[in-house]
Amino acid sequence: MAQHTARKKAGADRKTAARSAAEQDPRNAANSVEAAAAQGVPSSVPEAASGRAGAPGGAAYPEWAGRLEDSRDVPARDGAGQGCDYSGQRDLRELAREDLMEMEGLLCRQLAAFFSFSGHALYFPRNQASDEPQLLARERKLLLPLIWKEQLLGMVMLHGVRAREVRPLLEILPAITGLILENLARAKAVRTDAVTSLVTEESLFARMEGEAERVRAHLEEPSAPEGLAAPMHRMCMGIVLLRMNNGPDVVRRHGFAFAENFMRRFADACRSVLPSDVLAARVGRHELALLLSASGRGACHKLARAVLARMEAERPASPLTRQVVHARLCAGHALYPQDMQGAEMGLGMYEQARLLMARARLAADVAGQTAAAAEAAGADGTRAGESRIMPFARILQEGGLVLESLPLGRLRISLGRQAKAREGMRFAVWSADAGQKPRYKGEVVLLRVGDRDSVAEILHLADAALLPMPGDSLALLGQSPVLSPDLDGHDPSLSIPGVQEALLTPPAAPARQVQERGEPADTPAIPRAPVLAQAAPCAAAASEHSGAAGNSENPQAQVRAVPFPAVAADGSTVPDAEQKDGANTSSAESSRCDLCGHGDFLNRFAHESERCARFVLAIVRLENAEDHAPATALRLWRKLLRKLAPDTEQAEPLAGLYGSNSLIFFHPGVETPDVAGLYESLCADLKNEGFDAAAGLAAFPFLQYRKAEMPDCALKALEYALLLPPPRVGICNSLALNISADRRYSLGDVFGALEEYKLALLADKANVMAWNSLGVCMAALGRGHEARRYFLEALRHNPDAGAAKQIYYNLGNICQSLGERRAAARYYRQCVKAAPDHLFAHIRLGQLCEQGGRRADARRYYELAAAIEDASPGRPGVARRHLARVAARQRRGGEARELLHEALLRNPQDAASMLLLANIYLDGNEDPAVAELLARKSAGLHDRPEAWQTLARALRALDREDEARLAEARAVLG
């Protein structure tokens, strides 16, 4: 207790030393300090470095915990950062006045090892004070100057000293003080990162453990608040983690020294905007952490936004390419104890501090993924900027992403147990299309939760043709937000547009309940027509959310469960007045004219399809349709169905919704030719009604497809139909499988495309496009001989002129890659014969002639290719680049330079032309500075070893050997 009282008195002494120390000598200063302390006069520490405040509540700092070093005391370093020495001895053993304040406890403990005292006061006189210790024996005080490297940092007034202990030490006290200050400097160097001058990770954890202990002590014994500092009344602690996501790429492209210099500049930028009570630390190679005492989520979020904005302004130029390097920054933050679970509060402080840091890291991971997805989707600056910051508590709300599409209608998502995800949680899926407003796609439920990711199953889709894709965002459904009010109140922009409405909208209810909830109290409920009475809740939910996404400004539109007007038994639209009288419609009539919802249709289809050996499934898509379009399509379909079989007494085929703009029909016991005319007439009639429609038909049996896979086959037929002229009716056949395989190949699924191309050939062995595409897949897999075999097989089936020229070119390309130049030239000539304006066939022929030493023939082919380019002004100048290379080898540098300038006029980003032009300048002993500029830009556009080697040549010509060696090393490392 005595020690605590002495330290509180010392804090008051330090506050009142400002005015008295300016004019008085040290002896009078000591008296004035005591007088001010006795009177309780408030004051502040004079000359405190960088205007830093004292300890909270006036209490002395008990121990240095690695607080920030002032940016003015950080020595200037080499701006390029390539030749900097980042050793631990670099200026970190320099002491500043704020270091004495922060390590005050350590200073006093070291002095107490030599003599005893009961209290102390630290102050900083402005005038030159005595360099010798002064013992005031009557007052039992010792005035001790703190001199470091021949500079007076401050003075410490020690109270309650014993004269007989101190007097023999007066002569050696300056040496003792120097050793103690040396220890403080070493302690500072150990606890400070050598590159950023921020504290180290272990020092941060030590501070976090202390803060967490104070929070828990107050929670366990709230009746004793005097043991806590004043700002801890909020009983929370925040940790913000800042990360440079592209740090490894910066290291790979620009080197370790450049990346370390980048982090130093980030630390300086961060330090310039931090409040004095925030502790900053380096916690990873490309990460910084900020510790906020007594701060909520709102303060953490605002500080993260401010720091990221300041750090983004740091854009150093690469010393090699001279291009500005942009950092992809993100941040995550977590709060103690709000983000800790109950059982975790019983762990030791060592564990809790690191758990909190792990949660901030997880939030930063999610922020990085979300920012990357928003950037890939072409989001505007505001949304992309907000997506870079993620609170841990919001990860479940809106931080989830679709990572991968799995078979059987399942997805792999980015939420796991670490984000507090649990089995059974439901999420809405929102699209991430570039330049478009997020669109509701459907709903998924978690089936199996892993540590970092989970497997979810699709419950229903708003549009069955619009499937969830990797990069789509997720929003939690069915649970209220778990955020603190300060973040919810101050940061509404964090939410994805439309997600908050979905979160606040309860699950879809039956139509009657929805109307009772959406209509005024005095408005009678309007019963729906029987045809919609059996619609599945999932279809209602899909329609409801789809409407919310498309018309978010109308809250009433979000609670309507009916996607389009009701349809009567004859297919006509039921007016509202007649709908009121339709509540007592018989159940027989209702069952005869049902229109199933999406989920209900699939369930009934699975049951009905087991009874028949053959059937046709049809999906009709209505593009750019209004709400009543499905009702119109159903009416026309029934009308055509009666014309097709007017005397039949069989039950009407099963009909249902397939998304918000499609209908699906099940025709048992028929084949495709029996119903193809029906859907051609339907699409034509819908065209006359003003609707663009397309239909896809899939018949069972078909190849090895099972009955449950027929909806997927119908979607493939629909995809084929969308490419046809009106009336657009596609059948699931070899061409439909070929188009589906093309889409898979374009998405990078080469093996899935191979499988479908082979199925297309099983359906039709004369499918030339499938043979050609199969050869392209084999070439992409590096199996050139198999690819050539498939291309030759395609030629045997007599392709038309358009397909023949492509097959000839592919054959020439694969033969050239296999080293068979004669065969390659033969196929290229056949390609040119079939298509005289084929640009790349001429260029390939020129390359073959050039490789054979026939430069005149090569030049002739390149000139023909250039003429083809001139016929199409928008084409890049590829042929001119090849012509320039031939001219350079024929020692016609002027012509080569002119051709390359023409090529660069056509395509200013042509890295190969820049590199060739730089080599021409160097070979001709012309201005190497121009060659350096061209080589740097070429290396920045296309990172190739040849570009770095040319840059090294240019730098050596400019007598910049050090930079040339760096460029050569970059060429070797790649």
RASULCOR-V249927 format. One record per residue. N is the residue number from 1. SS is DSSP state (H for helix, E for strand, C for the rest). D_LAST is the distance of its C-alpha to the last C-alpha in Angstrom with 1 decimal. Layout:
N:SS:D_LAST
N:SS:D_LAST
This chain:
1:C:65.0
2:H:65.9
3:H:62.3
4:H:61.3
5:H:64.2
6:H:63.3
7:H:59.7
8:H:60.9
9:H:63.2
10:H:60.4
11:H:58.4
12:H:61.4
13:H:61.8
14:H:58.3
15:H:58.9
16:H:62.1
17:H:60.9
18:H:59.6
19:H:62.8
20:H:64.6
21:H:61.9
22:H:61.6
23:H:65.0
24:C:66.4
25:C:66.0
26:H:64.5
27:H:68.0
28:H:69.1
29:H:65.7
30:H:66.3
31:H:69.6
32:H:68.4
33:H:65.6
34:H:68.2
35:H:70.5
36:H:67.9
37:H:66.9
38:H:70.5
39:H:71.1
40:C:67.9
41:C:66.8
42:C:63.4
43:C:60.9
44:C:57.2
45:C:55.3
46:C:55.2
47:C:52.1
48:C:50.0
49:H:46.4
50:H:44.9
51:H:48.0
52:C:47.1
53:C:49.9
54:C:51.7
55:C:51.7
56:H:52.9
57:H:56.6
58:H:57.1
59:C:56.4
60:C:54.7
61:C:51.2
62:C:51.8
63:C:48.4
64:C:45.2
65:C:42.8
66:C:39.7
67:C:40.5
68:C:38.5
69:C:38.3
70:C:39.3
71:H:36.6
72:H:38.9
73:H:38.7
74:C:34.9
75:C:34.1
76:C:32.0
77:C:28.4
78:C:25.8
79:C:24.8
80:C:21.2
81:C:20.8
82:C:18.4
83:C:21.1
84:C:23.3
85:C:24.9
86:C:25.1
87:C:27.6
88:C:30.7
89:C:32.9
90:C:31.5
91:C:34.7
92:C:35.2
93:C:38.4
94:C:39.9
95:C:42.8
96:C:44.1
97:H:47.3
98:H:45.9
99:H:44.5
100:H:48.2
101:H:49.2
102:H:46.6
103:C:47.2
104:H:50.9
105:H:51.8
106:H:49.8
107:H:51.5
108:H:54.9
109:H:54.4
110:H:53.4
111:H:56.5
112:H:58.7
113:C:57.9
114:C:60.0
115:C:62.8
116:C:64.0
117:C:64.2
118:C:64.8
119:E:62.7
120:E:60.5
121:E:59.5
122:E:56.4
123:E:56.7
124:C:55.2
125:C:57.8
126:C:57.1
127:C:59.5
128:C:59.1
129:C:60.5
130:C:61.8
131:C:59.3
132:C:61.7
133:C:62.4
134:E:65.8
135:E:67.9
136:E:70.5
137:C:72.7
138:C:75.3
139:C:72.8
140:C:70.7
141:E:67.5
142:E:64.8
143:E:62.8
144:E:59.6
145:E:57.1
146:E:53.4
147:E:52.0
148:E:48.3
149:C:47.2
150:C:50.4
151:E:50.1
152:E:52.4
153:E:50.4
154:E:53.5
155:E:56.7
156:E:57.8
157:E:61.4
158:E:62.4
159:E:65.6
160:C:68.1
161:C:67.3
162:C:69.9
163:H:71.0
164:H:71.8
165:H:68.2
166:H:66.5
167:H:68.8
168:H:67.9
169:H:64.2
170:C:64.4
171:C:63.5
172:C:60.3
173:H:59.3
174:H:56.9
175:H:55.1
176:H:55.1
177:H:53.7
178:H:51.0
179:H:49.9
180:H:50.1
181:H:47.9
182:H:45.4
183:H:45.3
184:H:44.8
185:H:41.8
186:H:40.3
187:H:41.0
188:H:39.2
189:H:36.2
190:H:36.0
191:H:36.4
192:E:34.0
193:C:30.2
194:C:28.9
195:C:26.3
196:C:28.2
197:C:31.8
198:C:32.7
199:E:34.3
200:C:32.6
201:H:32.6
202:H:35.5
203:H:37.6
204:H:37.1
205:H:38.2
206:H:41.2
207:H:42.2
208:H:41.8
209:H:44.0
210:H:46.6
211:H:46.6
212:H:46.8
213:H:49.6
214:H:51.5
215:H:51.1
216:H:52.3
217:H:55.2
218:H:56.4
219:H:56.2
220:H:58.2
221:C:60.8
222:C:60.9
223:C:64.3
224:C:62.9
225:H:60.6
226:H:61.5
227:H:59.0
228:C:56.1
229:C:54.7
230:H:55.9
231:H:52.7
232:H:52.4
233:H:55.2
234:H:52.7
235:C:51.7
236:C:48.0
237:E:44.7
238:E:41.4
239:E:37.8
240:E:35.1
241:E:31.4
242:E:28.8
243:E:25.2
244:E:22.0
245:C:20.7
246:C:17.3
247:H:16.9
248:H:14.1
249:H:12.1
250:H:13.0
251:H:11.9
252:H:8.4
253:H:8.2
254:H:10.7
255:C:11.3
256:H:14.4
257:H:16.8
258:H:16.4
259:H:16.9
260:H:19.9
261:H:21.3
262:H:21.0
263:H:23.0
264:H:25.5
265:H:26.1
266:H:26.6
267:H:29.1
268:H:31.0
269:H:31.2
270:H:32.4
271:H:34.9
272:H:36.4
273:H:37.7
274:C:38.7
275:C:42.4
276:C:43.6
277:C:44.4
278:E:40.9
279:E:38.8
280:E:35.0
281:E:32.7
282:E:29.0
283:E:28.8
284:E:25.1
285:C:21.7
286:C:21.7
287:E:25.5
288:E:28.7
289:E:32.2
290:E:35.6
291:E:38.9
292:E:41.9
293:E:45.3
294:C:48.1
295:C:46.0
296:C:45.9
297:H:43.4
298:H:44.2
299:H:43.4
300:H:40.1
301:H:39.1
302:H:40.2
303:H:38.5
304:H:35.2
305:H:35.5
306:H:36.3
307:H:33.5
308:H:30.8
309:H:32.3
310:H:32.1
311:H:28.6
312:H:27.4
313:C:28.7
314:C:26.0
315:C:23.2
316:C:21.5
317:E:19.4
318:C:15.9
319:C:16.4
320:C:13.6
321:C:14.3
322:C:17.8
323:C:17.7
324:E:19.7
325:C:18.0
326:C:20.2
327:C:20.8
328:C:22.0
329:E:24.9
330:E:27.5
331:E:30.5
332:E:32.9
333:E:36.2
334:E:38.8
335:E:42.4
336:E:44.6
337:C:46.9
338:C:46.7
339:C:43.5
340:C:44.7
341:C:46.8
342:H:50.2
343:H:49.6
344:H:46.6
345:H:48.9
346:H:50.5
347:C:47.4
348:C:46.9
349:H:45.3
350:H:42.3
351:H:41.6
352:H:42.5
353:H:40.3
354:H:37.2
355:H:38.3
356:H:38.6
357:H:35.0
358:H:33.8
359:H:35.6
360:H:34.1
361:H:30.6
362:H:31.6
363:H:32.9
364:H:29.6
365:H:27.8
366:H:30.3
367:H:30.0
368:H:26.2
369:H:26.8
370:H:29.7
371:H:28.0
372:H:25.1
373:H:27.8
374:H:29.8
375:H:26.9
376:H:26.1
377:C:29.9
378:C:30.1
379:C:32.4
380:C:34.0
381:H:33.1
382:H:35.9
383:H:35.3
384:H:31.5
385:H:32.2
386:H:34.8
387:C:32.7
388:C:30.3
389:E:33.2
390:E:34.7
391:E:37.7
392:H:37.9
393:H:41.4
394:H:40.1
395:H:37.5
396:H:40.2
397:H:41.7
398:H:38.8
399:C:35.5
400:C:35.2
401:E:32.9
402:E:32.9
403:E:29.9
404:E:30.8
405:E:33.7
406:E:35.5
407:C:38.3
408:C:41.9
409:C:41.5
410:E:39.5
411:E:36.4
412:E:34.0
413:E:34.1
414:C:32.3
415:C:35.5
416:C:36.6
417:H:39.0
418:H:37.1
419:H:37.8
420:C:41.5
421:C:41.4
422:C:44.2
423:C:45.3
424:C:47.5
425:C:45.9
426:E:45.8
427:E:43.3
428:E:43.3
429:E:40.3
430:E:39.3
431:C:37.0
432:C:33.9
433:C:34.1
434:C:32.4
435:C:34.9
436:C:37.8
437:C:40.1
438:C:39.4
439:C:41.7
440:E:43.4
441:E:42.4
442:E:44.5
443:E:44.9
444:E:43.4
445:E:44.6
446:E:42.8
447:E:43.6
448:E:41.5
449:E:39.8
450:C:37.0
451:C:35.6
452:C:32.8
453:C:33.6
454:E:36.6
455:E:37.9
456:E:40.3
457:E:42.7
458:E:43.5
459:E:47.1
460:E:47.6
461:E:45.9
462:C:47.1
463:C:45.9
464:C:45.4
465:C:43.2
466:C:40.9
467:C:39.2
468:C:37.2
469:C:33.4
470:C:30.4
471:C:30.1
472:C:33.9
473:E:35.5
474:E:38.3
475:E:41.5
476:E:43.9
477:E:47.3
478:C:50.7
479:C:50.1
480:C:50.7
481:C:48.0
482:C:47.8
483:C:46.6
484:C:48.5
485:H:50.4
486:H:48.5
487:H:45.3
488:H:47.2
489:H:49.3
490:H:46.8
491:C:43.7
492:H:44.9
493:H:41.8
494:H:39.8
495:C:41.2
496:C:39.9
497:C:42.4
498:C:45.0
499:H:44.1
500:H:46.7
501:H:49.4
502:H:48.3
503:H:48.4
504:H:51.9
505:C:53.2
506:C:55.0
507:C:54.5
508:C:56.3
509:C:60.0
510:C:62.5
511:H:63.6
512:H:66.8
513:H:65.3
514:H:62.7
515:H:65.4
516:H:67.5
517:H:64.7
518:H:63.6
519:C:67.2
520:C:69.6
521:C:72.3
522:C:75.1
523:C:73.3
524:C:74.2
525:C:71.5
526:C:70.9
527:C:70.7
528:C:68.1
529:C:69.1
530:H:69.3
531:H:66.5
532:H:64.0
533:C:65.8
534:C:63.8
535:C:60.3
536:C:58.0
537:H:56.9
538:H:53.3
539:H:53.9
540:H:55.7
541:H:52.9
542:H:50.4
543:H:52.6
544:H:53.2
545:H:49.6
546:H:48.8
547:H:51.5
548:H:50.2
549:H:46.8
550:H:48.2
551:C:51.0
552:C:50.1
553:C:52.4
554:C:55.5
555:H:56.1
556:H:58.8
557:H:56.5
558:H:54.6
559:C:57.6
560:C:59.1
561:C:58.7
562:C:60.0
563:C:57.2
564:C:59.8
565:C:63.5
566:C:65.5
567:E:66.6
568:C:70.2
569:C:71.3
570:C:71.6
571:C:68.1
572:C:69.3
573:E:68.0
574:C:70.3
575:C:71.4
576:H:71.4
577:H:75.2
578:H:75.3
579:H:72.6
580:H:74.9
581:C:77.5
582:C:75.1
583:C:75.0
584:C:77.7
585:C:76.2
586:C:76.9
587:H:74.3
588:H:75.0
589:H:74.0
590:H:70.9
591:H:69.7
592:H:70.3
593:C:68.1
594:C:65.3
595:C:61.8
596:E:59.5
597:C:56.6
598:H:53.1
599:H:53.4
600:H:57.0
601:H:56.5
602:H:53.8
603:H:56.2
604:H:59.1
605:H:57.1
606:H:56.0
607:H:59.7
608:H:61.2
609:H:58.7
610:C:59.8
611:C:63.2
612:C:62.3
613:C:60.8
614:C:59.5
615:E:58.6
616:E:56.6
617:E:54.4
618:E:53.9
619:E:51.8
620:E:52.7
621:E:50.3
622:E:51.7
623:E:49.2
624:C:49.9
625:C:53.1
626:C:55.5
627:C:56.9
628:C:59.9
629:H:57.9
630:H:57.8
631:H:61.6
632:H:62.1
633:H:60.0
634:H:61.9
635:H:65.2
636:H:64.3
637:H:63.1
638:H:66.4
639:H:68.3
640:H:66.5
641:H:66.9
642:H:70.6
643:H:70.8
644:H:68.9
645:C:71.3
646:C:74.3
647:C:76.6
648:C:74.3
649:C:75.1
650:C:71.8
651:C:69.8
652:C:67.4
653:C:63.8
654:E:61.7
655:E:60.0
656:E:57.6
657:E:54.9
658:C:51.2
659:C:49.5
660:C:50.8
661:C:50.9
662:E:51.6
663:E:54.5
664:E:54.5
665:E:57.4
666:E:58.4
667:E:60.7
668:E:62.1
669:C:63.5
670:C:62.3
671:C:59.7
672:H:57.3
673:H:59.8
674:H:62.5
675:H:60.6
676:H:58.2
677:H:61.0
678:H:61.7
679:H:58.2
680:H:58.1
681:H:61.3
682:H:60.0
683:H:56.9
684:H:59.2
685:H:61.7
686:H:59.0
687:H:57.8
688:H:61.3
689:C:61.4
690:C:58.4
691:C:55.7
692:E:52.6
693:E:52.7
694:E:50.8
695:E:51.8
696:E:49.9
697:E:52.1
698:E:51.3
699:E:53.9
700:E:54.3
701:C:54.1
702:C:50.8
703:C:48.7
704:C:47.9
705:C:47.6
706:C:49.8
707:H:52.2
708:H:50.2
709:H:47.2
710:H:49.4
711:H:48.4
712:H:44.8
713:H:46.0
714:H:48.1
715:H:45.1
716:H:43.2
717:H:46.3
718:H:46.4
719:H:42.8
720:H:44.0
721:H:47.1
722:C:45.3
723:C:44.0
724:C:47.5
725:C:50.1
726:C:53.2
727:C:54.7
728:E:51.4
729:E:52.2
730:E:49.5
731:E:50.2
732:C:47.8
733:C:47.4
734:H:44.8
735:H:43.6
736:H:43.3
737:H:41.2
738:H:39.0
739:H:38.4
740:H:37.7
741:H:35.1
742:H:33.5
743:H:33.2
744:H:31.6
745:H:29.0
746:H:28.2
747:C:27.7
748:C:25.2
749:C:27.9
750:H:27.6
751:H:29.9
752:H:32.5
753:H:32.5
754:H:33.0
755:H:36.0
756:H:37.6
757:H:37.2
758:H:39.0
759:H:41.7
760:H:42.1
761:H:42.7
762:H:45.2
763:H:47.1
764:C:47.0
765:C:45.9
766:C:46.2
767:C:43.5
768:H:41.4
769:H:38.8
770:H:38.2
771:H:37.7
772:H:35.2
773:H:33.3
774:H:33.4
775:H:31.8
776:H:29.0
777:H:28.3
778:H:28.3
779:H:25.8
780:H:23.5
781:C:23.9
782:C:23.0
783:C:26.7
784:H:27.4
785:H:30.8
786:H:32.2
787:H:30.9
788:H:32.8
789:H:35.9
790:H:36.0
791:H:35.6
792:H:38.4
793:H:40.5
794:H:40.0
795:H:41.4
796:H:44.5
797:C:45.6
798:C:46.3
799:C:43.9
800:C:44.9
801:H:43.4
802:H:40.7
803:H:39.4
804:H:39.9
805:H:37.6
806:H:34.8
807:H:35.4
808:H:35.6
809:H:32.2
810:H:30.6
811:H:32.2
812:H:31.0
813:H:27.4
814:H:27.5
815:H:29.3
816:H:26.7
817:H:23.9
818:C:26.3
819:C:26.8
820:C:30.4
821:H:30.6
822:H:34.4
823:H:34.6
824:H:31.8
825:H:33.7
826:H:36.9
827:H:35.7
828:H:34.1
829:H:37.5
830:H:39.3
831:H:37.1
832:H:37.9
833:H:41.5
834:H:41.6
835:C:39.7
836:C:39.9
837:C:37.9
838:C:34.8
839:H:32.0
840:H:29.1
841:H:31.5
842:H:32.3
843:H:28.7
844:H:28.0
845:H:31.1
846:H:30.0
847:H:26.6
848:H:28.6
849:H:31.0
850:H:28.3
851:H:26.8
852:C:30.4
853:C:31.0
854:C:33.4
855:H:32.2
856:H:35.6
857:H:35.5
858:H:31.9
859:H:33.1
860:H:36.0
861:H:34.0
862:H:31.6
863:H:34.7
864:H:36.2
865:H:33.1
866:H:33.3
867:H:36.9
868:H:36.0
869:H:33.7
870:H:36.5
871:H:38.8
872:C:36.5
873:C:35.7
874:C:33.3
875:C:30.8
876:C:27.6
877:C:27.7
878:H:25.5
879:H:28.2
880:H:28.4
881:H:24.8
882:H:25.5
883:H:28.8
884:H:27.1
885:H:24.9
886:H:28.1
887:H:29.9
888:H:27.4
889:H:27.7
890:C:31.4
891:C:31.3
892:C:32.4
893:H:30.1
894:H:32.5
895:H:32.6
896:H:28.9
897:H:28.5
898:H:31.2
899:H:29.8
900:H:26.3
901:H:28.2
902:H:30.2
903:H:27.1
904:H:25.7
905:H:29.2
906:H:29.0
907:C:25.6
908:C:24.4
909:C:21.0
910:C:20.2
911:H:16.7
912:H:17.2
913:H:20.6
914:H:19.3
915:H:16.8
916:H:19.7
917:H:22.1
918:H:20.1
919:H:20.0
920:H:23.7
921:H:24.5
922:H:22.8
923:H:24.5
924:C:27.8
925:C:27.7
926:C:28.1
927:C:27.2
928:H:23.7
929:H:23.8
930:H:23.9
931:H:21.0
932:H:19.0
933:H:20.1
934:H:19.1
935:H:15.6
936:H:15.0
937:H:16.4
938:H:14.5
939:H:11.1
940:H:12.8
941:H:14.2
942:C:11.4
943:C:7.8
944:C:7.2
945:H:6.4
946:H:10.2
947:H:10.8
948:H:9.2
949:H:11.2
950:H:14.2
951:H:14.1
952:H:14.2
953:H:17.2
954:H:18.9
955:H:18.7
956:H:20.1
957:H:22.8
958:C:23.6
959:C:23.9
960:C:21.3
961:H:19.8
962:H:18.4
963:H:16.3
964:H:15.3
965:H:14.1
966:H:12.0
967:H:10.4
968:H:9.9
969:H:8.4
970:H:5.9
971:H:5.4
972:H:5.5
973:H:3.8
974:C:0.0
